[in-house]
């Protein structure tokens, strides 16, 4: 039930955010997930994805990060937004759909760490990663 509510929120975010204008990214995020382990770091115009296949110097870097705030969310509140970036002249894209977690309740299910936001990471090839983010 809880996962369904979260995924419903992501669907609403995706639909609402598409109508808003994108602007340069203003968020600094560290996102993690498991099964398989992955992490994403967002800072300025760069998004970096690390997975077991792509780590260290081979991590995937995406550029031109743009943020879109979901319709109805207070500007700058960080309650619901998307970060989009691309690589290889736009051929490969990454989209992070981020929504605030009540009382820092997002869990990576591998540690006792709690995070401020839920995230769904979508890659151009259809790969999806679900996890948590912390705004810095």
Secondary structure, 3 states (H helix, E strand, C coil): CHHHHHHHHHHHHHHHHCCCCCEECCCCEEEEECCCCEEEEEECCEEEEEECCCCHHHCEEEEEEEEEECCCCCCCCCCEEEEEEEECCCCEEEEEEEEECHHHCEECCCCCCEECEEEEEEECCCCEEEEEEEEC
